[in-house]
């Protein structure tokens, strides 16, 4: 008699979600696709010996958590989201980040790598570095602290967040883009806090890098409430008209409200 087939449950999703705080942001992503933007992170908790302890990294972030577990996540990142397949993510080189904490073995290894390489003092990009140095710095852009505070509106929020629970996947512009001298690999905290510098840096990177997707790779379009569904449906039909009609019509059936998710999942 054949043994019964064993099934396995997983804690990760087959979909990566990008959350945003407004309906306007969601429509903009549907219209223009993703552009990396600089986000400030405090790397001091991982690598206190590295000169630039606060780094604004150009990225598009996604989380790898099932919809049944998004309740805490939306409090920090918003009630609107797009969910795209991991097949699409892998085809674009989007990768899970490496989480670490002070005095872990990985943090000590990071110290050993960077201690004698003063490469983080250059904020103009990766130009002028050896290939090995550029690759090391690029790798560092995918390291995130295990827990800490979110930076928003010029200050770190008081609530401690366990970032590890977000299971972040991250897109950072390819290393050749960051090496050409036209795009900063990161911004210092002072430059990030300067609205003119930050906005100009975001515009520069948006002009050069787009993280594109087809409607067929979208598994979920999440709005805050039921009464927004028809508006988003109409927006999709208008802004995605260049794609095959059946592909766009199928996408309109994938709209769901956060109210429904919190009630039913």
C-alpha positions in Angstrom: 0.0 0.0 0.0 1.5 3.4 -1.0 2.3 5.8 1.8 0.0 8.8 2.0 1.5 11.9 0.4 2.8 14.3 3.1 1.9 17.9 2.9 3.8 20.8 4.3 2.8 24.2 5.5 5.0 27.2 5.1 5.1 30.5 6.9 6.2 32.5 3.8 3.8 33.5 1.0 4.0 32.9 -2.7 3.4 36.6 -3.1 5.5 39.6 -2.1 3.6 42.6 -0.9 4.6 46.3 -1.3 2.5 48.4 1.1 1.9 52.1 0.8 0.0 54.7 2.8 -2.4 56.2 0.3 -4.7 55.4 -2.6 -2.8 58.0 -4.7 0.5 56.2 -4.2 -1.2 52.9 -5.2 -2.5 54.4 -8.4 0.8 56.0 -9.2 2.6 52.6 -8.9 0.0 51.0 -11.2 0.5 53.8 -13.7 4.3 54.3 -13.5 5.5 51.0 -11.9 8.1 51.0 -9.1 10.9 53.6 -8.7 13.5 53.2 -6.0 13.5 55.8 -3.3 16.0 56.6 -0.6 15.0 55.2 2.8 17.0 56.0 6.0 18.2 53.1 8.2 20.4 53.2 11.3 23.2 50.7 10.6 24.9 51.6 13.9 23.1 48.7 15.6 24.8 46.3 13.2 28.2 47.9 12.5 29.1 50.7 15.0 32.7 50.8 13.6 31.5 51.9 10.1 31.8 55.7 9.6 28.4 56.3 8.0 26.0 54.9 10.7 22.8 56.3 9.2 22.4 55.4 5.5 19.6 56.3 3.2 19.5 53.4 0.7 17.8 53.5 -2.7 15.3 50.7 -2.7 11.9 49.2 -3.3 10.9 47.1 -0.3 8.5 44.1 -0.2 7.4 41.8 2.6 7.1 38.0 2.5 4.2 37.5 4.9 0.8 35.9 4.4 -2.3 38.2 4.4 -3.5 36.6 7.6 -0.5 38.2 9.4 -0.5 41.7 8.1 -2.5 43.4 10.9 0.6 44.7 12.7 2.4 45.5 9.4 -0.2 47.9 8.1 0.0 50.0 11.2 3.5 51.1 10.1 3.3 50.9 6.3 -0.3 51.6 5.3 -3.5 49.9 4.2 -2.9 49.9 0.4 -0.7 47.3 -1.3 0.3 45.4 -4.4 1.0 41.7 -4.2 3.2 40.3 -7.0 4.5 36.8 -7.6 7.8 35.6 -6.4 8.4 34.4 -10.0 8.4 38.1 -11.1 10.5 39.1 -8.1 13.2 36.5 -8.8 13.3 37.5 -12.5 14.1 41.1 -11.4 16.8 40.1 -8.9 14.8 41.1 -5.9 16.5 39.4 -2.8 15.7 38.7 0.8 17.7 40.9 3.2 20.2 39.6 5.7 19.1 40.4 9.3 21.7 40.8 12.1 22.1 42.3 15.5 25.1 43.6 17.6 27.7 41.0 18.5 26.2 38.3 16.4 28.7 36.2 14.4 27.5 37.8 11.2 28.0 41.3 12.6 31.5 40.4 13.7 32.2 39.2 10.2 30.9 42.5 8.8 33.2 44.4 11.1 36.1 42.3 9.9 35.3 43.1 6.3 34.8 46.8 6.6 37.2 47.8 9.4 40.1 48.6 7.2 38.1 49.7 4.2 37.1 53.4 4.5 34.8 53.1 1.5 31.6 54.3 3.2 33.0 57.8 3.5 32.3 58.4 -0.2 28.7 59.2 -0.9 29.0 59.9 -4.6 28.5 56.3 -5.7 30.8 53.4 -6.2 33.1 54.9 -8.7 36.8 54.9 -7.8 36.4 51.7 -5.8 38.0 48.4 -6.7 35.6 45.7 -7.9 35.9 43.9 -4.6 35.1 47.1 -2.6 32.1 48.0 -4.8 30.7 44.5 -4.3 31.2 44.6 -0.6 29.4 48.0 -0.3 26.6 46.7 -2.5 26.2 43.7 -0.2 26.1 46.0 2.8 23.0 47.7 1.3 21.1 44.4 1.8 21.8 44.1 5.5 19.1 45.2 8.0 19.0 45.2 11.8 16.9 42.6 13.5 14.9 45.2 15.3 15.0 48.9 15.8 13.1 52.1 15.0 11.5 53.4 11.8 12.6 56.9 10.6 9.7 59.1 9.5 9.2 62.8 9.1 12.7 63.7 10.4 12.9 61.5 13.5 13.0 57.9 14.6 9.6 56.7 15.9 9.7 55.7 19.6 8.1 52.2 19.0 10.6 49.4 18.7 9.9 47.3 15.6 11.1 43.7 15.1 12.0 44.1 11.4 12.7 40.4 11.2 9.0 39.7 11.3 8.6 41.6 8.1 10.6 39.1 6.1 11.8 41.9 3.8 12.8 41.4 0.2 14.6 44.3 -1.3 15.4 45.8 -4.8 18.5 48.0 -4.9 19.5 49.4 -8.3 22.1 47.2 -10.0 25.7 47.8 -9.1 26.6 49.1 -12.6 24.0 51.9 -12.1 25.5 52.8 -8.7 29.0 52.7 -10.2 28.6 55.2 -13.0 29.0 58.3 -10.8 25.5 59.7 -11.6 23.5 57.9 -8.8 24.5 57.9 -5.1 24.8 54.4 -3.6 23.4 56.0 -0.4 22.8 59.4 1.2 24.0 60.6 4.6 21.4 61.4 7.2 22.2 65.1 6.7 21.5 64.9 3.0 18.4 62.8 3.4 17.0 65.3 5.9 17.5 68.1 3.3 14.3 68.1 1.3 15.9 69.5 -1.8 18.8 67.1 -1.8 16.6 64.1 -1.1 14.0 65.0 -3.7 16.7 65.6 -6.4 18.4 62.3 -5.6 15.0 60.4 -5.8 14.3 62.1 -9.1 17.8 61.2 -10.5 17.3 57.6 -9.7 13.8 57.5 -11.0 15.0 58.8 -14.3 17.4 55.9 -14.6 15.8 52.9 -12.9 12.4 51.5 -13.1 11.2 48.2 -11.6 8.6 47.2 -14.2 5.8 44.5 -14.1 3.0 43.2 -16.3 -0.5 43.0 -14.9 -0.3 39.2 -15.1 2.2 39.2 -12.3 -0.1 41.0 -9.8 -1.9 38.6 -7.5 -3.5 41.3 -5.3 -4.5 44.9 -5.5 -5.4 46.0 -1.9 -7.3 49.1 -1.1 -8.4 50.3 2.3 -12.1 49.9 2.1 -14.8 48.4 -0.1 -16.1 51.7 -1.4 -12.7 52.3 -3.2 -12.8 49.1 -5.3 -14.8 50.5 -8.2 -12.5 53.6 -8.4 -9.4 51.4 -8.6 -11.0 49.1 -11.1 -11.7 52.1 -13.4 -8.2 53.3 -12.9 -6.7 49.9 -13.9 -8.8 49.8 -17.1 -7.5 53.2 -18.1 -3.9 53.1 -17.2 -3.2 49.5 -18.3 -4.9 49.7 -21.6 -1.6 49.1 -23.5 -1.6 45.5 -22.2 -3.8 42.6 -23.5 -7.4 43.2 -22.6 -7.9 39.8 -20.9 -4.8 40.3 -18.8 -6.1 43.7 -17.6 -9.7 42.5 -17.0 -8.3 39.6 -15.0 -6.4 42.1 -12.9 -9.6 43.9 -11.9 -10.9 40.7 -10.3 -7.9 40.7 -8.0 -8.9 43.9 -6.1 -9.6 43.3 -2.4 -10.1 45.6 0.6 -8.0 45.6 3.7 -11.3 45.6 5.7 -12.2 42.3 4.1 -8.7 40.8 4.7 -8.8 41.7 8.4 -12.3 40.2 8.7 -11.9 37.0 6.7 -8.2 35.9 6.7 
